[in-house]
Amino acid sequence: MPPRNPECVFGLRQPALWEDSLVVVPAVYREWLSPARPPAWLVYQAVVYLYQRLNASAPCFALNSAFESGVFLRFIVDHYNHLPAHAAFLQADWFAMRKAQPFPYTPFDLWQLGCVRRATRPHAWTHWLPLGLRHTVWPPYQVQRVADFFGTSYTYRMLPICSGAHGLYMESCWREIAHLFSIPVGGGHQSVARINLTFYPAQNFVASRWQLRRHSLQTYEKAMDQFVVRGDCVRPGTALTVWPELRSLASDAQLELMEAMSNRTSARPKNFDKVMVAIALEHLMHAIFGNQPLQGAPPAELPTRNCSSFVPAPEVHPDRVTDPLGVAWKSEKCKTTPQH
């Protein structure tokens, strides 16, 4: 079956080949100039399905909400019944050699994607593989983190809030996503134990059709409506009624702020909900799309040997809490210490 909206497709030689293809789905805003078109060297290597997020009246539109998650969920909902064999969901700057590198980017071999496609035997990483922050490093690093990391000096740059309530709100956000996708949380969804995530930073990954269909179309549609269309990681008024066990972990002042944040009665930073949803979905991508455990997810491995003559350097965790960049990022407005 041919893809939906063929005007959004680049590099597909025959419509009948769609369901046998590996399709690259980049989340592009203004990074690739306007009107955006994928570079020729990329189209030469893979089929590309390109949404635009600037003009709701033009073809190939996806809401500019939840950052890259909005594009990825849009693609899955649009093509659920005729998904390609594999889809590579990538942030626009994954193609860059370094952060803030201007477009057009230097051509390179999509060797990780080819590695997945060439796998002939069942392997733990054949159906889902994280791709890390950049194409230049392998394997991607992992991070262990509790929600109390948020509301600290480190996260102030993303969301200017200094409060333990911020961490509780993120925890509720994680639980809301896990509940919608039926992902176990420790001792169950009502577990009082705090979630200690093990995740792969940067939402760049490749997934098979079989893997994406582990969740129903109705589940993806619900996620699309709540997290992208309405932008509610935590539904208004439900932060501590849906997850009452979190009350035992909060002070009275934190509970009051938590309720106000949930009910939209407190002052909220610009793009608060958009950023919260995007961060939370990125943190849980390995569990949503990869069927990996929330806690204790394993290091990524290539599904076949000798994938490429290119041998990248391992991706190193940029611990901005202690390195010079981290010191520059810290805000004196928060006196709390981040927890990993």
N, C-alpha and C positions, 0 to 999 in steps of 0.2 A: 504494500500500500504506500502511495507517495506521501511525503510529509505535508503537514498542515501549513498553509501560507508559504508556498514555494518561493515567493519573493524574498523571504528571509533566509533562504538557503544558498550557500555558496559551495561550489566544488562537487556537487552531486552529479555524476555523469549520466545516470539513468534513474528516474524516479523509483523504479522497481528495486533498486539496490539499497534504498533507505534502511530497511529493517535489518540488513546485513552489515551496516556501516558502523564505524566509530565516529560519533558526531561531537565536535567541540562546541560547547555552549559558553561563550565568554560573557561575563557581566560587565558591560561597557556603559559608561555614562558619557563623559567628554574626553576620556583618555585617548581615544582613537580618532580624534578630530570629528568634524561634522560636515556632511553626513558620514557616519562611520561605515567603513568597509574593511573587511579583514585583509591583511597583507597577502600578496600573491604567494609568497613562500609557505604561508600557513595553509591556504586553500589547496596548494599542490600536495600537501601531506595528509590532509584530513577534510572531511565535510564539516562545514561551519554553519551553525544556526545562530543568527545574530539578531537580538532584540535591540530596540532603541528605547530610551526612557525620557525623551525630551518632548515629544509631540504626540498627544493622545489621539489626534485625528489622523495621524500617518500610520502606514502599515507597520507591523512588527513591534507594536508598542507593549511595553511592560511597565507597571507602576514603579516609580522611583521610591520604593519603600523596602525596609529591611535590608538595604544594601544588596549584596549579591544573592542573598536568599530569595528575594522577590523574583529575580530572574530564574533561578533554578527551579523554584516551585511552579512558576508559570509554565516552564517548559514541560515539566512532568505532568501537570494537569492538562495542558494542551495536547500532549502526545501519548497519554497513558495507554491507550488501546492500540497504538502503533509506534511504540518506542523503538529506537535503533538498538542494535545488538549491544553497544556500549555508548555511554555518553560521558564526556569529560567536562565537568563543571569547573570553570576557571575564572578567577578574578582577572580584570584587565591587566593589572601590573604583574601577574605571574609571568607574563611573556618578557618582562623587562630584565635587564642584567642587574639592575639596582633600583632602589626606591627613587621615585620621581624622575626616572629616565624618560626623556621626551620621546614621543612617537615620531617616526616609525622605529620599531625595535630591530635589533640585530637578528638576522635569521638563525635558526638553530634546529637541530633534529629533535622531533618529539619522541625521544627514545623510550620514555616510560610508557607512553600510550602504545607504541609498537610492541613493547615487551608484554603488555597485557593481551594484546590481540594475537600474539604468536604463541601464547601458552596453550599447549595441546593436552596437558594433563590437569586434572582437578588440583587446585591449590588454594590455600586459605586466602590468598590475596588476588585471585583471578577475578572475583566478582566485585571487589571494592578495594581501591588503593588510594591512600592519601598522597598528595603530590607536594606538600610543603609550601613554603613561602615564595620560593623562586624555582625556576627550572634548572638553575645552575648548581643545586645542591642535592645530595641524597645520602642517607635517608633523612626524612623530615624528623625534627626533634619532637619530643613530647613534653608536656607540662602537667604537673599535678597542682590542682588549685581548689581551694574552698571558696565559697561565695563571699566570705568576709574580706577577701582581697579587694572587693569593690567598696567604694566610700573611703578610700585612703589616698595618700599623696600620689601614688602611682597612677591611679585611675582618674584623678581629678582633671587631667587634660582631656580625657574622653567625655566625662560627665562630671561637671563641677558640683559634686555633693560630698560632704564630709560627715558621714553618719553610718553607724552600724545598721540602720534601717535599710540602707542601700544594699548591703550584703544580703539581708533577709529578703529583700525584694527580688534580687537576682536568684536566690535559692527558690523562691516561689515560681519564678520564671522557668528555671530548669525543670521543676516538678510539673509545671503546667504542660510544657513540651513533652516531657517523658510520659505523662498521663495520656495525652492525645495520641501519641504513637505507641502506646502500650509497652513502654520500656521499663523494666524492673528497676526500682530504686532501693538499693540496700536490702533492708528487711521488708520491702514493699512500699507502695506509694505513700502509705501513712507512717512510714518509719520516722522516728524522731531523730535518728542519727543524721548528722549533716553529711551532705554529699561531698566526696573528695574526688573530683573529676581527674581522669587521666585522658588528655586529649591532644590532638595534633593541631597546633595553631595554623591559621589561615585556611579558609574554606575552599580548598582546591583538591579535587579528587576525581577519579574515574570510577564509574559504576556500571554494572551490566544490567540489561533489561530484567533478568531474573531477580537480581538484587533489589532493584527499584520497586518491583511488583510484590515484594514482601509486605508492603502496605497497600491498602485498597485505594482506589481512586477517591472514594468518599473521605478517607482520612486525609489525603493530600488536599482535597477541596476544603475541608474544615481548617486545615493549617493555613491554606492560602487566604481564607476569609478572615481568620482571627489575627494572624501574625503579619500579613501583608496588606490586605484591604483595610482592616480596622486598626492595625498596628498595635494590638493589645497582647503583649506577652503575658501579662496578668490581667484577666478580665476585670473591668471596673467594679470595685466593691467586694472583690472575692479574695484578696490577698491573704487574709487570715481566717476566712470562713472555709475556704476550700482546703487549706493546709493548717488546721488549728494547732497541730503539734508544734509548729514553729513559735507559738506564743510562749512556750516555756523557755525559749532561748532568747527572748527579747526583754528589754527594760520597758517600763511604762512609757517613757518618752519615745523609745523606738517604735513601740506599738502604735502610738498616736500618729507619728510621722508616716509609718507604714500604711495605716488606714487612709491618711490624707493623700498619699501618693496613689494608692489604689483607686480612691474615689475621685481623683483629679481635682481635689480641693486645695492642694498645696502648690506653692510656686515650683515650677518644674523647669529645668534647663531646656534650652532650645534643642529640638530633635531628641528629647529624652527617650520617648518610646521607640523611635526608629533605631536608635543606637542600642538600647537594651535588647530589643528583639534580635537585631543583627548579631550582637555579641553572644547571646544565649544560643541561637541556632548554630553559630559557628562552633561553640563549645561542645554541642551535642551531635555534630554532624556524623561522627564515627558511630554513634549508637543509632541515629535515625537511618542513615543510608548504608552503613557498613555492618550493622548488626553486631557491633562490638560492645563490650560491657562499658557502662559509664565509668566504673572505677577499675583500674588495673588493665586497661587496654594494652595489647602487646605492641612492641616496636614493629614498624612496617618492614616487609621483605618483598623483594621482587619475585614474581611468580615463575620466572624462568631464568636460567643462567645465561651469561654472555649476551646480555641484552644490547650492549652497545660498546664500541671502542672508547667512548667517552666515559671517563671515570671521575665523577664529580666529588667534591669535598663534602664531608658530612655537614649537615645543617646544625649550627651551634645555637643553643638557647641564648638569645640576647637578654641577659639578666639586667634589665634597666634599673633595677633597684640599687645595684652596687656599682655598675660601670659608669664612666663619665657621662654618657648620654643619659643614663637614668637620673643622675644627680641634676642634670640640666632640666630634665622633665619634671622633677618633683616640685610641688607647690607648698609653700610654707603655710597655706591656709588649712592644711590637714596635718594633724599632729599624730595620727594613728600610724601604725606600722603595717605594711602589707604582709599577708600570710600566703605562702605558696602551698 
